[in-house]
Amino acid sequence: MVAVAILLASFAHAVLGQVPSAAGTARASRTPELQLSGMRLTLSPADGHLVVIADGSGRQLAGAPSDSIGLWSLDLSPGNSPARITAAEAGRFSWRRLGSGALELTWDRFSCRASTMRVTATVRARRDTTTAWHIALAGIDSLPVETVHFPRVTGIASLGASEELAVPQWMGQRAREPRRLLAGPTGKGRRLEWVYPGQLSLQAISLTAAGKGGLYVAADDTLAYRKQFALWGAADGTVGYDVVHALSDPGRNARYAPAYAAIVGVIGGDWFSAAERYRVWGTHQYWARTSRFATGQSPRWIRETGIWVWNRGRSNVVLDPAAQLQRDAGLPVSVFWHWWHHGPYDTSFPDYLPPREGAEAFTAGVARAHEAGLHAIVYMNQRLWCVETPSWTRENAERWAVRERDGTVRKETYNVFDPIPCAPMDVSTQFWRDKYAGIADTVVHQYKLDGIYMDQAVLSLACWSPDHGHPVGGGHYWMDGFRALATDLRRRGGSLPLGFAGEGGGESWLPDLDAFLTLQVSQERYIDPASGWEVLPLFQAVYHPYAVTYGTYGSLTWPPYDDLWPEKSRPANAMTLLDIKYRQQFLLEQARMFVWGMQPTIANFLPEQLTARRAEIDYLERLARLRYGFRHWFQEGTMLRAPKVRVDSADVLMSRVSVYAARLGGATEARVREPLVLAGAWKAKDGRVALAVASISDEGQNIELRIDPRAYGLRAGATLVRYGDDASRDVIGRVGREAMSVRLSVPPLRGLVLRVE
């Protein structure tokens, strides 16, 4: 009983925010404050705004003495006056401490327009140095509230020269100079917003510094309600943060309370520490428990893919080269197939049928590919209908297109050579789901394809059409609609081992998609490195055992040009070999895929590369074979923190070209500083640990890996075995009890695996 009493007291202190000292208790009675182990949060007793977020050392991370807006603000529908209502406008503010230790905050007595409104927020301490925030609006019958900004965290202080911002934009991005980024081009500050679900693959952002930790913000929404996570910079160099919650049916609500909490807390480490924290929560949610990959529902051929070939055009330039690469590599090859369809790319969707080479030739090509052991998925954009197609008018597609806030059809233009707009279709409507699934039915049953690449699937939009059968504005109808489409596609496919892939990464899509195209592994080809963003494997760090990720723009050629596009725009260099000076970029992209646990991919592969670019193809194949032999780690395993590597870095020359990028002017190359050897760490389901190492240097590299046995859960005395991509195996040492340095000689352009046995 004594032990139980001690445990309960400890729990109350850590979780319920009770301050242990008498002085602390007295202060808490006068000030709305939560004191956690490792975090202190103080709000203003006068108006409830955030005054202090401090870490365990007392260092203030955010907060301000005053705030002219307050802890929240509301945006009303356009045309209303006022356009915004803020917490600071309340005629009365009060707060109290609940029996659980949480804080309850209340604002009321607003001006005449909002005289009946009452806003209540609760802030509750959690066990992991975070706090959970809820807000509820009552008496808003006469107020067309469209969005709620809550919680507003202002005065986020600089963490110094090593500060970095990590955002899970699909695969993940990091800004090493976030203050400069948020200051904007004028230095006066700008606001950056990311939409969830879709643009953000998961619900957590971190702002940290090496050795110092920092802020961790998140949400625990399991139903994929539409929201935005935002950061803004101010002219004084400070930064602010809020979550923008989108209401369904603005103006028709008497009450509103999000069905999830916003999370604000302190993290002791870096971006990977934030990923580990989020992983604890995210991998216990339904999307992980029902993930197609984790539950074994994904087709076997996707799980056993050794290399993806991403080619475009007719079957002779897509399937035949893939078959040759499969023979050369000695691995199962799968095909990611664009430009197979009847009309030109990005201007003719969804009029995909018949295939551009004719149904008979196309079907014969697919049959030959199957005889060779290949599998292929074809491109079908999941949401676009191009508005100049005959079917747009014939089928009255405009009726089911996504509507903007002003009632107009949303239009998006992608093709820079023939800028015909397309309209996103509302996936929550039966009309669009039937249209898309009907085409897919023909593709898999008549043409015998192995699946569909559903481009732009891992995105969501707000639709304002009042007659599509869903709430307008916010809600979770987009994800509900996609799930209904995915269910229909599987039903139509029957027992066929079909694979469906989507663009980017997204936790909400894990139960419905078999693979995710994480192209950011080669983002320098389409995003200027000068933007301040660099790629991070955030999605893999959280969800690798639950999702197959693949893909790269990584190519040894100039981009292809669709032969159905205007002839006058055709570049002379389409599909010709890139200058050899860019080869290290290709090597870097392949190395990233290897150490980040992705299925290897090559874009725009032609048989001539087997001779003209033999060294680069050898590199791809060696890493692919090494990965394939260690799939328990690099496909099914959990990502661990990469070991620190002591190695030289070099400027890698990047070609700034993709299908559209740099075609109409602008810089065609850039330089990025990168280590000459990349590394990653993985834990198999049975607990065994392996490290991945890949050199992108034409010269041998002597490196030093710093390995902490405790961080990896390694047993003292375990054997450290080096496996080479040439099938070599060498015992190189034993694991000690303390952190150890492992010196390795990495041959030029080779990959290694260090396995703990």
N, C-alpha and C positions, 0 to 999 in steps of 0.2 A: 504493500500500500504506500509506503514511503516513496518507492521508486515511481509509482503512478502519480503521486502528488507532485513530485519534482518534474516529471515529464509534462504534466498539465500546466504547471507554472511556466516552464520554459516555452511551451507552445503559445501561451497567452502573451508572453513578452515578445516573441519573434513575429507572430502572425497578427495579433490583435492590436499591436502598436502601443502597448502599455509602457510608459516610461518608468524605469525602476526606481529612480530617486524621488524623495519627497518634493524636492525643488522642481524636478521635471514634471511630477504629477500636478503640482500647483500651476505650473506654466501651461500644461495641457488643458487645464480647466478653463483658462482664459483665452487660449489661442487654438484655432483649428489646426491641429498638427498631428502627424503620424510619425512615430519613431520606430524604425525597423532596425534590425541588425544589418548595417551596411547602407542605410538610407534614412534620410530625414526629409519630410515634406511639410511645409508650413504654408498655410493660406492666410489671407488677410481677414481679421475678424470684422473689418468694416464693410468690405464688399465681396469677399470670397475669392479675389484674384490670387494667382500663384505668387508667393513671395520668395520661397526658397525650395529648391531641390538640392540636397547636398548628399555626398557619398559618405562612406563610413569614416573617412578621415576628417570630415567637416568641410571639405572643399565644395564650394557652391558651383553647381553645374547649370542651374537655370533659376529664373525668378527675377522679380523686380519690385522695388518699393511701392510703385504705383502702376496702374494700367488703365488707360482711358477707355478700353473696351471691356476688359474683364475676362472671366473664365470661359465665357461662351458668347456666341452671337448667332442671330437668326437672319437668313436672307429670305425676303418675301418675293413672290412672283413678280416678274417685270410689270411695270406700270403702277405699282403700289407706292403709296407714300405713307410712312417712310419706307425706304427700300430695305432697311436693316434695323434690327432691334438688338441692343447689346445688354449684357449683364449690368454694366455701369449705369444704365438708365432706370434701373429698378428704384422704386420709391422706398422699398424696405428690403433689407437683407438680414437673415438670421441663420444661425447654425446650432447644431447640437451633436453630442457624441452619442451614438447608439450603443446598446448593450453589448454588441459584438466588438466594439472598439472603432467601428467605422464612423466617418464623418458624414452628416447629412446637412446639406446647404440648401437654402430656400430663398428665392427672389420673387417678389410680387409688388403690387401697387405701381403698375406701369401707367403710362399716359392713356388717354381715352381710347385710342385705337386698340390698345392691348390691356385694357383695364381689368379684364377677367382672367388674364393669363397668370399662371403660377408655374414657376420653373423649380424643379427639385433635382439636386445632384447628390450622389453618394460617392465617397471615395473610401476604398477598403484596402487594407494592407494584405499582401499575399506572402507566401513563404520565401519567395525567390528574389527578394529586394525589388519587387515591383508593386504597383498599386493598380487596382481595377476601378474604373470610372464609369458610372452610369448617369444618364440624364433622362428626365421625364418632363414633358410639357403638358399642362392641363389648361383648359379654358381657352383654346385657340380656335374655337368655332368660326370666328369672324376674321381669322388671320390666315391668309394663304401662305403658310410657311413652306418654303421649298427646300432649304437646306439648313442644317444645324452645324455650326462649327464648335466642336467640343471634344476634348478639353483644349484650351488654348495655353500652350506652354511658351512663355516669352522670356526674353533675356537669357537665352542659351549662351553661355560663356565660351570663349575660345579655349581649346584644350592644348594649344601650342602648335609647334611646327610639325608634329607628327599626327595631327588631327586628320581623320578620314571619315567619310560618309559612305555607308554601304546600303544600297537600295536593291531589293529583289526584283528589278525590272526584268521580267522573264527569267533568263538564266542568272543575271546578277551583274551589278555595276558598282564600282568604287570611284569616289572622287577624293584625291589626296589633298586637294586645296579647296575644301567646301566653302570657305568664306569667300574666296575669289569667285567661285561659281555662283554663289547666292548674292554677291554684290551686283552681278549683272554687268553688262558692257559699259554702263555709265557710272558704276560705283555707288549708285543710290539705292540699290537693292532690287531684287526681283523674287517672284513667287514661283516655285516649282510644285506641280501636282502630279500624282500618280494614281490611276484608277485601279480599284480592286472590285470584282475579280477580273483578271485578264492581263492588263498591263503589268500589274504586280502578281508574281507567281505565288506569293505568300504574304502574310500580314505582319511584317516586322521590319523596322528600319533601325539602324544603329549609327550613332555619332560618337566615335571613340578616338583615343590616342594610344599609341604603343606604350605599354607599361603604366598607363594611367586609367584605362577604362573610360567610361563615359555614360551616355544616355542610351537607353533601349526603349523604343516605343512600338506598340503592336496593337492588335485587336484579337478577340477570340470568337469571331463570327463563324459559325459552322453552316450557315444557310446561304452564303454568298450574296448578301445584300450589297447593293451598289454603294460605294463610298469612295472618298479620295483621301489619301494621305498627303499632307502638304508641308513644305518648309519654305520659309521666306527669309530674306536677308534685309537688314536695315542699313541706313547710311552710316550708323555708328559702329558697324561691324558685328552687332549682335544678330542672333538668329531666333526665329520663332517657329513653332510647330502647331498644327492642329489636324484633327480628323474632320472631314466634311461628310456628314451623314445626309443622304438624299431621301426625302420623304416620298412615299407613294401618294398619288392623288392630292397634290397641294390644294389647300382650300376646302377639303372635304373631311378634315380630321378635327375631332374635338380634343383628342389626346395624341401624344406621340412619345414613344420610348423605344429606343433601339433594343433589339433582342440580343444584344451582345455588349461586352464591355470594351472600352478603350483601355489599353495598358500603358502605363508610364513607369519607368523604373531606371535603375542603375545597373550597369554591367561592369564587371571587373576586368574584362579582357578586351578583345578586338572583335572584328566582324565574325570570325569563326566562333568565338564565344557566344555571340548573339545567335548564330545559327544553331549551336548546340542547345541553347536555352529554348529556342522556338521548336526545335526538333522534339524535345520532351513532350511538348503539348501537341504539335501537329501530327506526329505519327500515332497518336492515340485517337485521332478523329476518324469519322466514318470513311473519309476519302482514302486514308491509308489502309484501314482495315479491309476495305472492299476494292483496293487497287487491283486492276486486272493483272499487272505483272506480279505483284506480291502474292496474289491468290492463285497463280498458275493458270489464269484464264487466257492470257495472251498466247497467240499461236506459237507453236514450237519453232517455226522457221524464223520468227522475229528474235526469239531468245537465242537462237543459234547462228544469227547473222554474224559473219566475221568482218565484212567490209560492205559498206553501202556505196553504190555508184549513183551519183546524181547527174543524170544526163537529160538532154532536151531534144525533141524532134521525133522523127520516124524511127521505127523499130531497128532499122539497120545501123543507126548511129547511137542507139541506146542499149538494146539488148545484146547485140553481137559484141561490142567492146566489153560489156560486163562479163560475158561468157569467157572472153579471152583473159580478163583479169582474174577470174575465178580459177582458171587453169594455171595461170602463172603464180598466183599466191597460194594455191592449195587450201583455200578457205571458202566456206559458203558465202556467196555474194548475193545481196539483195539490191533491187533497183528502185530508185526514187525518180519517177518519170514525169517530166514536164513537157508541154508543147506537143502532146500526143493528139490533142483535140482538134475538132474541125476548124474552129475560127482562130484568129490571132490572139495571142496572150494578152490579158488585161483589158481587152476591148470587146470580147465576144461572149463572156460568161452569161448564163449557164448553158449556152448552145454548144455543148461539147461533142455531141453526136451528129453524124458518124465520125470515127477517127479520120484524121486528115489524109492518111494513106489508103483509106478505104477499109471497110469492115473485114473483107476477106483477107487482105494482106496483113492487117493488124492482128487478127485472130491467129493466123498462121504463125506470125512472129512470136506471139505469146506462147503458142504450143511448142515451138522450137526451144524457147527459153525454159519452159518447164521440163522438157526432155533433158536439157543441160543442167537441171537442178537449180535454176534461178527462180526467184520470186520477185514480183514487181507490184508496187502500188503507184497509182496514177493521180495526178493533180486534179482536184475539183474544189474550187474555192467554196468555202462553207457558207458565205454570206453575201456575195456580190452578184448583182444582175446589171449588166451594162445597158445603159438606157437607149442606145441606138441599135440594139438588136431587134429583129422583127418580132421576136417573142415578147419583148417588153410591152409592146402595144397589143399584140394579138391575145396575150393571156392576162391583160390588165394587171400587170405585176406591180404597177405603182400603188395600187390599193393596199398592198401588203409590205410595202417598203417602210423602213424606219423613218419616223417623222422627227424633225427638229422641234425645238421649243416653240417656234413661231408657226408650226404647222406645215412647213415646207418639207419636201422629201430631202433627206440627207444624201449628199452626193460626194464621192471621192474619186479622184483621178490619179492614176499611177503611171500610165504609159507616157513617157516624155517624147516619144517619136510620133505618136498619134493620140493626142490627149482627149480621148473620149471618156466622159465620166461614167462611173458605175454607182449604183445605189445599194447600200447594205439592206438586206432583207431581214425581216423580223423573225428570228428563229422560234419565237414563242407561238407563231401562227401555224395552223395546220396546213395552210396553203403552201408555205415555203418548205415545210418539212416534207410534205408529199412530193413536191417538185424535186427536191434534192434526192430524196430516197428513191424516187422512181428512176432517176438517171443512174444512181449507184446500182440499183437492181439490174439494169441492163449491162452495166460495166462488169459486174461480177458473175452474172449468170450467162450472158450471151458471149462476152469477150473473154471470160475466164480469168480476169485479173485477180490478184491475191489481196487486194484491199484498196483503200483510198487515202490519199494525203489530203486532209481537210484544211486547206490553207485558211488562215485567220480564225481558226476555230477557237483558239485560246485567247479570245477577246470578248468584251461585252460592251453593249451600248445602252443608253437610256432612250426609250422610244416614247414619244408624246402623242401617238395616235390614240384617239379615244375609243376606237371601234375595233381594236385588235384582240379584245378579250383579256387584257391584262391591265393592272394599274398603270397610270402614266407616271413618268418620272422615275423615281427610285423603286426599289424592290428587288426580288430575286427571281423574277420571271425569265430573265435571259438564261440563267443556268438551268432552270426548270425546263425551258424549251429545248436547250441542247441535249439534256438528259433524255427527253422524249424522242428526239431525233436519233440519238445513239441507240436507244432501245429498239426503235423501228429498223434501223440498219442491221442490227444483230438478228432481229426476228426474220427479216427478209433473207439474210445470209444462211439461215438454218444451221446445219452442222459444218459448213465450210470453215476452214481455218483462216478467217479473214483478219487482216491487220488494218487498224485505223490509226493514223498519226495526225498530230496537230502541230501548229507553229508555236514556238516558244515553250514555256513551261507554265503549269498552273495546277495548284493542289486540288482545286475543285473538279478538275477534269481527270484525275487519276482513276476513278472507277469506270471511265468511258473510253479512254484512248489507250492504245498499246505502246505508243512511242511518241516522243516529243522532239521536234526539230529545234535544237538549241544553237542557232546560228551565231550567237555572239562569240563563240570560240574564234571567229574570224572577223570580228566587228570592225577592225581597222580598215577593211576593204570598203566599208560603206559608212562608217562614222569617223570623222576626223579625230585623230588622237589629241589634237589641240582643243577639243571640246571639254577636256578635263575629266572624261570618263574612261575607265579601263574595265575590262571584263573580270568578273569573279564567278566561281562555280557555286553560287549561293543555293540554287535550286538543288544541285547534286549534294551539297553539304547537308541539306535537310532530308531530301526524299530519294536519294540514290537507290536504296533497296526496293523502292515502290514504283520506279519509272525507268524505262529505257530511254536514254537520251542519245541523240546522234546528230550528225549534220555539220556542214561547214561550207562556206563559199570558197574554201581553199581549192585553188585550181592552178594548174600549170600553164593555162592558156588565157588569152584575152577572152572576155565574155562572148557567148554566142549571140546571134541576132536572129530573131524569128523571121523565117522567109515569107511570112504573111504580113509583116510590117511594111511600111512604105519603103520602096526600093531606094528612094533618094536619100534616106537617112542611114543606109547600110554602111558601116565602117569597113574599111579594107582589111582590118586586122582581126575580124571576128574569128574566134576559135583557132587563131595562130598561137604558137608558143610564146609565152611571156619571156622577156629577157631573163637570162640566167641570173642576173644580179638580184632578182627577187626570190631566189630559191629558198633562202633562209626563212622567209615568211611562211612558205608552205611547210617547212620543217617545224617551225614553231607551232603552227596550227595542229599538226599531227601530234606533236609532243603534248600539247595541252589536252587534246582528246584522250590521250593515253593516261596521263597522270590524274585526270579528272573523271575517269571512269566512264567515258562515252564510247559508243560503238563507232569505230573509225569510218570515215567517209572521204571520198574524193569527188570533186565536182568536175564536170566537163572532161571526162576521161576518154582518150582516144588511143587506139593500139600503138600508134607511133611513139607514144610516151614510154612504152616498154623498152625502147632503144634510145630515143633522143633524150629522155629524162630518166635513165635507168637508176641513177643514184637516188633520186627522190622517190621513185616507185619502190625501190628496195627498202628505203626507210619506212614507208607506209606499211609494206608487207611484213617487215620484221617486227615492228611494234604491234601490228594486228595479230600476228601469230603468237607473240608473247602474251598479249592480253587474252587471247582465246584460250590459252593453256591455263590461265589463272582467273577464269570467269567467276569462281567462287568469291573472289575479292573484287575484281574490277567490273563485274556486272551485278552481282547479288549482294555485295558487301556494303558496309557503312563507311562513309568517309570520315577519317580521323584528321586531326590537325597535321598538316604537312611538316616533316622535319625541317629544321633550319639547315640550310645548305650554304656552306662557305665555298663560293665559286666565282669566277670572273663573270662580268657582264659585258655586253657589246651592243652597239647600235644596229638594230635590224631594219633593213630597208623594206618598206611596205609599199606594195602597189595599191593605189586607192581606186580600184576598179571593181565594179560588179555589173549586173545586167544594165542598170541605168546610171549608176554613179560614174562621174567623170566623163560621160559620153558627150555632154554638152558644155564642156569647159570646166575650169577649176583645176586644182592641184591633183596630179595623178600619182603622187608618191609622198611618203612621210617616213620619218625615222622614229623608232621606239626603242628605249633602253630595256633590254631583257637579259636575264641570267642565261648563261650558255648551257646550263643543266637544270632541268625542271624536276620536281619531286612531288610525290603524293603519298598518302598513307591510308590503308584500308583494313577493316576488320571483317572477316568472314562470319557467317552465321554461327559457326562453331567456336568463335572467339579468337581464332588464329589471326595474326597480324602479318601484313606484307607491305613493303614499301616499293613504290614505282619510281624509277629514275630514267630520264631520257635526255640525251645530249643532242643539241642542235648545232654542234661545232664540227668543223671539218678536221679539227685537231683533237688529240686525246686530252682529257681534262682530269686533273687530280682534284678531287673534291673531299670535303669533310662534312659528314652528316652528324648532327647533334640529336641524339635519341634519349628521351627520358623514359625509362622502363615503367615508371609509375603512371605516366600520362597514357601509355598504351596498354597498361595492365599486363606487362610482360613478367614472366616468371624468371627469377634469378637462376642462372645456369642454363637457360634455354640456348639452343644453337642458332646462330645467325648464318643463313645459307644464301649465297649469291647465285642467281640464275641468270644466264645471259640469253640474248635473243638468238644465239647460235646453238642453243640446247646445252650449253655448258652448265656445270653445277659445282660450286666450291664452298666449303665451309670456311668462313672468314673470321669467326670469333664466337664468343659466348656473351650472353646478356649478364650484366652485373646488377647490383642493387641500386647504384646511383646513376645519374645522367652520364652518358658515355659519348665519345666521339668515334665515329667510324670513318676511316679514310678509305677512299675507293679510287681506283683508276678506271675512268670510263672511256672506252675506245671511241674514236670519231663516229658520230652519227649512229650511236647504238643505244639500245634500251636495256635496262637491268631490272630485276626484281630481287629484293632482299626479303626472304621469308624467315619468320621466326618459327623454329621447329622444336 
